[in-house]
Amino acid sequence: WAALWGRLWLLAFRRPSYDWDGLYYHVPAIHEWVLRGRVAWLSDFTDVPFVNYPMAVEAQGFFLHQILGADRLVDGLNLWYWPMAFLAVVVASGVLGAAGPWRWLAGALLGGAPVLVAQSVTSYIDPGAGACVMAAVAATLVLVFHGGRRPGWTVVLWGASVGLVLGSKGTGVVLAPVFAAAAIGGGLLQEGWRRWPVWLRRVAIGLSVAATIGGYWYARAAYH
């Protein structure tokens, strides 16, 4: 898995960008931000309606350019998310009962998913967004099956993961209520229906964390 990840970084560095959606709106958005020096609202892209969607993955590419002054890794945006996807599967597998090397093997199997490998060396952001969803799934399982640990940090972890889902792609606004329902439903099944005020409070706190992390894009869109 690690060897494949390293080779994909090299491929992303050496290969020119030619993918359709990348040249249509992912790379143009980053390009326009670089010209403006900030993550700006792009009102002059009337024929490309996607440049103002939630674009936290693309923003990462912008920040990398601002720090290093290089654009050779514009097709490596998704590769930053591979460790998170790997650890999300490992954690989820462990919570669900996998032990020893089996949970690590489950995470390593991600490297065998053709669509993940193929799109991870493009500026398409679906692998990165998918990694955020995996992290939210794992965080939901940790929150529900916290094993008697104090739930405070698990609520923050869950909220941060859902915030990444919100910020990575516009479909996150649909998935956030799904994760909220899963957390409440799973928690009540674990601890009993009389605990519903506790679980509502936990999810409300978590959603506040999520909105702090990923809500910028939606607030900006509503403003404009």
C-alpha positions in Angstrom: 0.0 0.0 0.0 2.7 2.5 1.0 4.8 1.6 -2.1 1.7 2.2 -4.4 1.0 5.5 -2.6 4.6 6.7 -3.2 4.5 5.7 -6.9 1.2 7.6 -7.3 2.8 10.7 -5.9 5.6 10.4 -8.5 3.0 9.9 -11.3 1.0 12.9 -10.1 4.2 15.0 -10.2 5.3 13.9 -13.6 2.0 13.6 -15.5 0.4 16.6 -17.1 -3.2 17.3 -16.2 -5.6 16.3 -19.0 -8.8 15.0 -17.3 -12.0 16.6 -18.4 -13.6 17.7 -15.2 -10.1 18.8 -13.9 -9.6 21.2 -16.8 -13.3 22.2 -16.8 -13.6 23.5 -13.3 -11.2 22.0 -10.6 -8.0 23.4 -12.0 -9.5 26.7 -13.2 -10.9 27.4 -9.7 -7.4 26.9 -8.2 -5.9 29.0 -11.0 -8.3 31.9 -10.4 -7.7 31.8 -6.6 -3.9 32.0 -7.3 -4.4 35.0 -9.5 -6.5 36.7 -6.7 -4.3 35.5 -3.9 -7.2 34.1 -1.9 -10.1 31.6 -2.1 -12.4 34.0 -3.9 -16.0 33.9 -5.2 -15.6 33.5 -9.0 -18.5 35.5 -10.4 -16.9 35.8 -13.8 -17.2 32.0 -14.5 -20.8 32.1 -15.7 -20.3 29.2 -18.1 -18.7 27.0 -15.5 -21.2 26.7 -12.6 -19.2 24.4 -10.4 -16.3 26.7 -9.4 -18.1 28.0 -6.3 -19.3 24.7 -4.9 -17.8 23.5 -1.7 -14.2 23.0 -2.7 -12.1 22.2 0.4 -10.0 19.6 -1.5 -9.2 22.2 -4.2 -8.4 24.8 -1.5 -5.8 22.4 -0.2 -4.1 22.6 -3.6 -4.3 26.4 -3.5 -2.6 26.5 -0.1 0.1 24.2 -1.3 0.8 26.4 -4.2 0.9 29.5 -2.0 3.4 27.8 0.4 5.7 26.2 -2.2 5.0 28.3 -5.3 4.7 25.1 -7.3 1.8 23.6 -9.3 3.2 20.2 -10.2 1.1 18.5 -7.6 -2.3 19.8 -8.7 -3.2 16.2 -9.7 -2.1 14.9 -6.3 -4.9 16.5 -4.3 -6.5 13.2 -3.4 -3.3 11.5 -2.3 -3.2 13.6 0.8 -6.4 11.8 1.9 -5.1 8.3 1.4 -3.8 7.9 5.0 -7.1 9.1 6.4 -9.0 6.6 4.2 -6.7 3.8 5.3 -7.0 4.6 9.0 -10.8 5.1 8.7 -11.1 1.5 7.4 -8.7 0.2 10.1 -10.7 1.9 12.9 -14.1 0.9 11.5 -12.9 -2.7 11.1 -11.6 -2.7 14.7 -14.8 -1.3 16.2 -16.8 -4.0 14.3 -14.7 -6.8 15.7 -11.7 -7.3 13.4 -8.5 -7.9 15.4 -4.8 -8.2 14.9 -3.5 -7.8 11.3 -7.0 -8.3 9.8 -8.1 -4.7 10.4 -4.8 -3.4 8.8 -5.3 -5.7 5.9 -8.8 -4.3 5.4 -7.3 -0.8 5.2 -4.6 -2.0 2.8 -7.2 -3.4 0.4 -8.2 0.2 -0.5 -5.1 0.2 -2.7 -6.7 -2.5 -4.8 -9.7 -0.4 -5.7 -9.2 0.5 -9.4 -11.4 3.7 -9.3 -9.5 5.0 -6.2 -6.1 4.4 -7.8 -7.2 5.8 -11.2 -8.8 9.0 -9.9 -6.2 9.7 -7.2 -3.8 11.0 -9.9 -6.4 13.5 -11.3 -7.7 16.7 -9.9 -11.1 15.1 -9.5 -11.9 15.2 -5.8 -14.1 12.1 -5.4 -11.4 10.0 -3.7 -10.7 12.8 -1.3 -14.4 13.3 -0.6 -14.8 9.5 -0.3 -12.0 9.4 2.3 -13.8 12.1 4.3 -17.0 10.0 4.2 -15.0 6.9 5.4 -13.6 8.9 8.2 -17.2 10.0 9.2 -18.4 6.4 9.1 -15.5 5.4 11.4 -16.1 8.3 13.7 -19.8 7.5 13.9 -18.9 3.9 14.9 -16.5 5.2 17.5 -19.1 7.6 18.9 -21.8 4.9 19.1 -19.6 2.1 20.4 -17.3 4.2 22.6 -16.8 1.3 25.0 -17.4 3.2 28.2 -14.8 5.9 27.5 -15.8 9.5 28.1 -17.6 10.6 25.0 -16.4 14.2 24.9 -13.5 13.6 22.4 -15.6 11.2 20.3 -18.2 14.0 19.8 -15.5 16.4 18.6 -14.0 13.7 16.3 -17.4 12.9 14.9 -18.2 16.6 14.3 -14.8 17.2 12.7 -15.2 14.3 10.3 -18.7 15.4 9.3 -17.3 18.9 8.7 -14.8 17.4 6.3 -17.6 15.7 4.4 -19.5 19.1 4.3 -16.5 21.0 3.0 -15.2 18.5 0.5 -18.2 18.3 -1.8 -21.7 19.7 -2.0 -23.3 16.3 -1.4 -22.0 16.6 2.1 -25.0 18.7 3.0 -27.2 15.7 2.2 -24.9 13.2 4.1 -24.6 15.2 7.3 -28.2 14.5 8.4 -27.6 10.9 7.5 -24.7 10.7 9.9 -26.6 12.6 12.5 -29.5 10.1 12.3 -27.1 7.2 12.4 -25.4 8.6 15.5 -28.6 9.2 17.4 -30.2 6.0 16.3 -27.1 3.9 17.1 -26.6 5.6 20.4 -30.2 5.0 21.5 -30.0 1.4 20.5 -26.9 1.0 22.6 -27.9 2.9 25.7 -31.7 3.0 25.6 -34.4 5.4 24.5 -34.4 7.2 27.8 -31.0 8.7 26.8 -32.4 10.6 23.8 -31.7 14.1 25.4 -28.1 13.1 25.9 -27.7 11.9 22.3 -29.5 14.9 20.9 -27.1 17.2 22.8 -24.0 15.2 21.6 -25.1 15.4 18.0 -25.9 19.1 18.3 -22.4 19.8 19.6 -20.9 17.6 16.9 -22.9 19.4 14.2 -21.7 22.7 15.6 -18.1 21.5 15.2 -19.0 20.3 11.6 -20.4 23.7 10.7 -17.3 25.4 12.0 -15.1 23.3 9.8 -17.1 22.8 6.7 -19.9 25.4 6.8 -17.9 28.2 5.3 -18.8 27.2 1.7 -22.5 27.2 2.4 -22.4 30.5 4.3 -20.5 32.1 1.4 -23.0 30.7 -1.2 -25.9 32.0 0.9 -24.3 35.4 1.1 -23.7 35.7 -2.6 
